[in-house]
């Protein structure tokens, strides 16, 4: 069994992918503007993430789960994201996805990239439709940090051998805790607190900031 040399935890919406999935769902539910406004405020740290997420999800009540199939076709990986993940995996660095988004999308992205470590929010479904509620643990900024630490321990890695990459206020705790924390096309609150920043949406730039151990 190969020895894992490091761990890279990626935020999903606005980082690994260009879109915010909750905003796409809002468009499907015909409440796009209200959802997008709440998303932007939460990512800038102006609203409590969990409270904001529950409010946004409540607006999706009655949306068919079949919409996720169409929605997935609207998602685009950030430039060179797939190649970035492959390079890390080739160098025995485990990649995990931790997201304030939702399991149906994050699972598909993870499968496409050959990633087994994921943490994302679960939408409650009844008779094939969203109820407007969430199930289980909410992926808050504290949970993102805890997940980074837990995965590192499970892989028998010191925190110094972890990398975290994200763009919003919800990512701050894990970016600060990781051995290397990188803001990726980040909101102002992240730029203020995290020294390492990638301003261009291109994952090939990230490789210049990290040691492949």
C-alpha positions in Angstrom: 0.0 0.0 0.0 1.4 3.3 -1.1 2.3 5.9 1.6 0.2 9.1 1.4 2.5 12.1 1.5 0.0 14.9 1.9 -3.6 16.0 1.9 -5.2 18.8 -0.2 -8.7 19.9 0.8 -10.6 21.8 -1.8 -13.7 24.0 -1.4 -16.0 23.3 -4.3 -18.4 26.1 -5.3 -16.4 29.1 -6.6 -13.1 27.2 -6.2 -13.0 23.8 -7.8 -15.9 24.8 -10.0 -16.8 28.3 -11.4 -20.4 28.3 -10.3 -22.3 28.5 -7.0 -24.7 25.5 -7.2 -27.2 27.0 -4.8 -27.5 29.9 -7.2 -28.2 27.5 -10.1 -30.8 25.8 -8.0 -32.3 29.2 -7.2 -32.6 29.8 -10.9 -34.4 26.5 -11.4 -36.8 27.4 -8.5 -37.4 30.9 -9.9 -35.9 32.7 -6.9 -32.4 33.3 -8.4 -32.0 36.9 -7.3 -32.9 36.3 -3.7 -30.7 33.2 -3.4 -27.7 34.9 -5.1 -27.9 37.9 -2.8 -27.9 35.7 0.3 -25.0 33.6 -1.1 -22.9 36.7 -1.8 -23.5 38.1 1.6 -22.6 34.8 3.3 -19.4 34.4 1.2 -18.3 37.9 2.2 -18.9 37.0 5.9 -21.8 39.4 6.3 -24.3 36.7 7.2 -24.0 33.6 9.4 -23.4 30.8 6.9 -25.7 28.2 8.5 -28.6 30.6 8.9 -28.1 31.9 5.4 -27.9 28.4 4.0 -31.1 27.3 5.7 -32.9 30.3 4.4 -31.7 29.7 0.8 -32.6 26.0 1.0 -36.1 26.9 2.2 -36.7 28.8 -1.0 -36.1 25.6 -3.0 -39.1 23.8 -1.5 -41.0 21.8 -4.1 -38.1 21.6 -6.6 -37.8 18.2 -8.3 -34.6 16.2 -7.7 -34.6 15.5 -11.4 -33.3 19.1 -11.8 -29.9 18.0 -10.6 -29.3 16.0 -13.8 -29.8 19.2 -15.9 -28.0 21.3 -13.4 -24.8 19.2 -13.6 -24.5 20.0 -17.3 -24.2 23.7 -16.4 -21.2 23.2 -14.1 -17.7 24.1 -15.3 -14.4 23.1 -13.6 -12.1 26.0 -12.9 -9.2 26.1 -15.5 -6.8 23.2 -15.1 -8.6 21.9 -12.0 -8.8 18.4 -13.3 -5.1 18.4 -14.2 -4.2 19.8 -10.8 -6.0 17.0 -9.0 -4.3 14.4 -11.2 -0.9 15.8 -10.5 -1.5 15.7 -6.8 -2.8 12.1 -6.9 0.3 11.1 -9.0 2.5 12.5 -6.2 0.6 10.5 -3.6 -1.2 13.6 -2.2 -4.8 12.7 -1.2 -7.4 15.1 -2.4 -10.7 15.8 -0.5 -13.7 17.9 -1.3 -15.4 19.9 1.5 -18.4 21.9 0.5 -21.1 24.1 1.8 -22.9 22.8 -1.4 -24.8 19.6 -1.8 -24.1 15.8 -1.9 -25.7 15.0 -5.3 -23.4 17.4 -7.1 -20.2 17.0 -5.0 -20.5 13.2 -5.2 -20.6 13.3 -9.0 -17.6 15.7 -9.1 -15.7 13.5 -6.8 -16.4 10.4 -8.9 -15.3 12.2 -12.1 -12.0 13.2 -10.4 -11.4 9.9 -8.7 -11.8 11.4 -5.2 -13.1 9.4 -2.2 -13.0 12.0 0.5 -16.1 14.3 0.5 -18.1 16.3 3.0 -21.2 18.2 1.8 -24.7 19.2 2.9 -27.6 16.8 2.5 -30.9 18.1 1.2 -34.1 16.5 2.6 -36.1 14.9 -0.1 -39.7 13.6 0.0 -41.4 11.8 -2.9 -38.8 13.1 -5.3 -39.0 16.7 -4.3 -37.0 19.0 -2.0 -38.7 19.8 1.2 -36.8 23.0 1.8 -34.9 21.5 4.7 -31.4 20.1 5.3 -30.5 16.7 6.9 -27.6 15.9 9.2 -24.6 18.0 10.0 -24.2 21.4 8.3 -20.9 22.1 6.7 -20.0 25.4 8.5 -16.6 27.0 8.6 -15.9 25.1 11.9 -16.9 21.8 10.3 -14.7 22.4 7.3 -11.7 22.9 9.7 -12.7 19.8 11.7 -12.9 17.8 8.5 -9.4 18.9 7.4 -8.0 17.9 10.8 -9.9 14.6 10.9 -8.9 13.5 7.4 -5.3 14.4 8.2 -5.3 12.2 11.3 -7.0 9.3 9.4 -4.2 9.5 6.8 -1.6 9.7 9.6 -0.3 13.1 8.4 0.9 16.0 10.5 -1.0 19.3 9.9 2.1 20.7 8.2 1.5 18.3 5.3 -2.0 19.6 4.6 -3.1 22.1 2.0 -6.5 23.9 1.9 -7.8 26.0 -0.9 -11.0 28.1 -0.9 -12.6 31.5 -1.7 -15.1 32.5 0.9 -15.6 33.4 4.6 -16.8 29.8 5.2 -13.3 28.6 4.3 -11.3 30.8 6.6 -10.8 28.5 9.5 -9.5 25.6 7.4 -7.3 27.9 5.4 -5.7 29.2 8.7 -5.4 25.7 10.1 -3.8 23.9 7.1 -0.1 23.7 6.6 -0.6 25.8 3.5 -3.8 27.8 3.1 -4.5 29.4 -0.3 -7.2 31.9 -1.2 -8.5 31.2 -4.7 -10.1 34.2 -6.5 -11.1 35.0 -2.9 -13.5 37.4 -1.4 -12.1 40.5 0.4 -12.4 38.9 3.9 -10.2 36.0 2.8 -7.7 38.3 1.1 -7.3 40.3 4.3 -6.5 37.2 6.5 -4.7 34.7 4.2 -1.3 35.7 2.8 -1.2 33.3 -0.1 -3.6 34.3 -2.9 -4.3 33.2 -6.5 -6.0 36.0 -8.3 -6.5 34.2 -11.6 -9.0 31.3 -11.9 -6.3 28.8 -13.0 -5.2 25.9 -10.9 -1.8 25.7 -12.6 -0.9 28.8 -10.6 -1.5 26.9 -7.4 1.3 24.4 -8.2 3.8 27.2 -7.9 2.8 27.9 -4.3 2.9 24.3 -2.9 5.6 21.8 -2.2 4.6 18.4 -3.6 6.4 16.8 -0.6 
